[in-house]
Amino acid sequence: MEGYRCIHPSQYAILDSVAMIKDWDLIESKIDRDYRVFRIKAETALSPRTNRTGRFYVIDTNDWVNIIPITEDGQVVMIEQYRHGSKNVTLEIPGGLVDDESPEKAALRELLEETGYQGDGITYLGATNPNPAIFNNLCHTFLVKNVKKVSDVNLDDNEDIEVVLKSLAEIPDLIADGSINHALVIIAFHFLFSKQSKQ
């Protein structure tokens, strides 16, 4: 079968048991707290295995976007910014929330706002769930080629961002040595390098 081509025979039983797991029935879902950019939902769901209910908390938020902007000479337009969760300055790619727009339009907007760059076109690379245990959204990753600086940045009051250029060739080393440690940024480059390896 096509889906089992790269799987060792000893793993078939594991896959069969995973396929037998059923969705839980949602009994109740209500907003517990609202923090503007995300909400905490308190939910009660019924286990199909035990027939008992469990209480769960879900972070309800809009989808996110990540953008890998590459200049004509192979430089990735990246950003450095202070993150309050880790209390560190991180090396990232532009990104943000999808507002009342498509993910593609959000990606182009965030790219221009955070870096002042625009490109020739945009390519969808893929999406991932940031953490399915607690998040209900997706992070969409886009590639924008031949980007050029066209304007100044337009930052929110709570953003401090510095634009930096890094060669695409050095990205794997920056991930390996921990200079890039944002999980969603690493996933974005995984999408890009996987796509390139198939071309």
C-alpha positions as CSV (number, residue, x, y, z in Angstrom):
1,M,0.0,0.0,0.0
2,E,1.2,3.5,-0.8
3,G,0.9,4.8,2.7
4,Y,3.0,2.1,4.3
5,R,6.0,2.2,1.9
6,C,8.4,3.7,4.5
7,I,7.0,1.9,7.6
8,H,8.7,-1.1,9.1
9,P,6.3,-4.1,9.4
10,S,6.6,-4.1,13.2
11,Q,4.8,-0.7,13.2
12,Y,1.6,-1.9,11.4
13,A,-0.1,-3.0,14.7
14,I,0.6,0.5,16.2
15,L,-1.0,2.2,13.1
16,D,-4.0,-0.1,13.3
17,S,-4.6,0.8,17.0
18,V,-4.2,4.5,16.3
19,A,-6.8,4.2,13.5
20,M,-9.3,2.7,15.9
21,I,-9.2,5.7,18.3
22,K,-12.4,7.7,18.0
23,D,-13.2,11.3,18.4
24,W,-14.6,12.4,21.7
25,D,-18.1,13.8,21.9
26,L,-18.1,17.5,22.9
27,I,-20.6,18.0,25.7
28,E,-20.0,21.7,26.5
29,S,-17.7,24.5,25.3
30,K,-17.7,28.0,26.8
31,I,-15.3,30.9,26.9
32,D,-13.5,30.9,30.3
33,R,-11.2,34.0,29.6
34,D,-10.8,36.4,26.7
35,Y,-7.4,38.0,26.2
36,R,-8.0,39.8,22.9
37,V,-5.6,37.8,20.7
38,F,-6.7,34.5,22.1
39,R,-9.4,33.0,24.3
40,I,-9.4,30.2,26.8
41,K,-12.2,27.7,26.3
42,A,-13.3,25.4,29.0
43,E,-14.7,22.2,27.5
44,T,-16.3,19.0,28.6
45,A,-16.0,15.9,26.4
46,L,-17.0,12.3,26.6
47,S,-14.5,9.6,26.2
48,P,-15.6,6.8,23.8
49,R,-13.3,4.4,25.6
50,T,-14.4,4.9,29.2
51,N,-17.7,6.6,28.6
52,R,-16.7,9.2,31.2
53,T,-16.4,12.9,30.8
54,G,-13.2,14.9,31.1
55,R,-12.5,18.7,31.5
56,F,-10.2,20.4,29.1
57,Y,-8.9,23.9,28.4
58,V,-8.3,25.0,24.8
59,I,-6.5,28.1,23.5
60,D,-8.9,29.4,20.9
61,T,-7.2,31.8,18.4
62,N,-7.1,32.8,14.8
63,D,-4.8,31.0,12.4
64,W,-1.2,32.3,12.2
65,V,1.1,32.9,9.3
66,N,4.9,32.5,8.8
67,I,6.7,33.9,5.8
68,I,10.1,33.0,4.4
69,P,11.1,36.0,2.3
70,I,14.2,35.4,0.1
71,T,16.0,38.1,-1.9
72,E,17.2,37.7,-5.4
73,D,20.7,36.8,-4.2
74,G,19.6,34.1,-1.7
75,Q,19.3,36.1,1.5
76,V,16.5,35.3,3.9
77,V,14.9,38.5,5.4
78,M,14.7,37.6,9.1
79,I,13.8,39.5,12.2
80,E,15.1,39.7,15.7
81,Q,12.7,40.5,18.5
82,Y,12.3,40.3,22.2
83,R,9.9,37.5,23.3
84,H,8.2,37.9,26.8
85,G,7.6,34.1,27.1
86,S,11.3,33.1,26.9
87,K,12.6,36.5,28.1
88,N,15.1,36.4,25.2
89,V,15.7,38.0,21.8
90,T,14.8,35.4,19.1
91,L,15.9,35.1,15.5
92,E,12.7,34.5,13.5
93,I,11.0,35.0,10.2
94,P,8.1,37.5,9.8
95,G,4.7,36.2,10.9
96,G,1.6,37.0,12.8
97,L,-2.2,36.6,13.2
98,V,-4.7,36.1,10.3
99,D,-7.3,38.9,10.8
100,D,-10.4,39.1,8.6
101,E,-8.5,38.0,5.5
102,S,-7.1,35.0,3.8
103,P,-3.8,33.5,5.2
104,E,-2.1,34.6,1.9
105,K,-3.1,38.2,2.4
106,A,-2.2,38.1,6.0
107,A,1.3,36.8,5.1
108,L,1.9,39.6,2.6
109,R,0.6,42.2,5.1
110,E,2.8,40.9,7.9
111,L,5.9,40.8,5.7
112,L,5.4,44.4,4.7
113,E,4.6,45.6,8.2
114,E,7.5,43.9,10.0
115,T,10.2,44.2,7.4
116,G,9.2,46.7,4.7
117,Y,9.8,44.1,2.0
118,Q,7.7,42.9,-0.9
119,G,8.2,40.2,-3.5
120,D,7.2,39.0,-6.9
121,G,4.8,36.3,-5.8
122,I,3.8,34.0,-3.0
123,T,3.9,30.2,-2.6
124,Y,2.1,28.1,0.0
125,L,4.4,25.7,1.7
126,G,2.1,24.0,4.2
127,A,0.4,24.2,7.6
128,T,1.0,22.8,11.0
129,N,-0.9,22.7,14.3
130,P,1.3,24.5,16.9
131,N,0.3,22.1,19.6
132,P,-2.9,20.0,19.2
133,A,-3.1,19.3,22.9
134,I,-4.1,22.9,23.7
135,F,-4.4,25.0,20.4
136,N,-7.2,24.8,17.9
137,N,-5.6,26.8,15.1
138,L,-3.1,26.3,12.2
139,C,0.1,28.1,11.3
140,H,0.4,28.6,7.5
141,T,3.8,28.9,6.0
142,F,4.5,30.9,2.8
143,L,7.5,31.5,0.6
144,V,8.0,34.9,-1.1
145,K,10.8,35.2,-3.6
146,N,12.8,38.1,-5.0
147,V,11.8,40.4,-2.1
148,K,13.0,44.0,-2.1
149,K,12.8,46.8,0.5
150,V,10.0,49.1,-0.5
151,S,9.0,50.9,2.7
152,D,9.8,51.5,6.3
153,V,8.5,49.0,8.9
154,N,5.1,49.6,10.5
155,L,5.2,48.1,14.0
156,D,2.6,47.7,16.7
157,D,3.2,49.5,20.0
158,N,4.3,46.2,21.6
159,E,6.7,45.2,18.9
160,D,10.4,45.9,18.8
161,I,11.9,44.4,15.6
162,E,15.2,44.6,13.9
163,V,15.5,43.2,10.3
164,V,18.5,41.0,9.6
165,L,19.6,39.2,6.5
166,K,20.9,35.6,6.7
167,S,22.1,33.5,3.8
168,L,19.7,30.6,3.0
169,A,22.7,28.3,3.0
170,E,23.5,29.0,6.6
171,I,20.0,28.4,8.0
172,P,20.6,24.6,8.8
173,D,23.7,25.6,10.9
174,L,21.7,28.4,12.7
175,I,19.1,25.8,13.6
176,A,21.7,23.2,14.6
177,D,23.6,25.6,16.9
178,G,20.4,26.9,18.5
179,S,20.5,30.4,17.0
180,I,17.1,29.6,15.6
181,N,15.1,27.9,18.3
182,H,11.5,29.0,17.6
183,A,9.7,25.7,16.8
184,L,7.4,27.2,14.1
185,V,10.3,28.9,12.4
186,I,12.1,25.5,12.2
187,I,9.0,23.9,10.8
188,A,8.8,26.6,8.2
189,F,12.3,25.9,7.0
190,H,11.5,22.2,7.1
191,F,8.7,22.8,4.6
192,L,11.0,24.8,2.4
193,F,13.9,22.4,2.4
194,S,11.6,19.4,1.9
195,K,10.0,21.1,-1.1
196,Q,13.4,22.0,-2.6
197,S,14.7,18.4,-2.2
198,K,11.8,17.1,-4.3
199,Q,12.4,19.5,-7.2
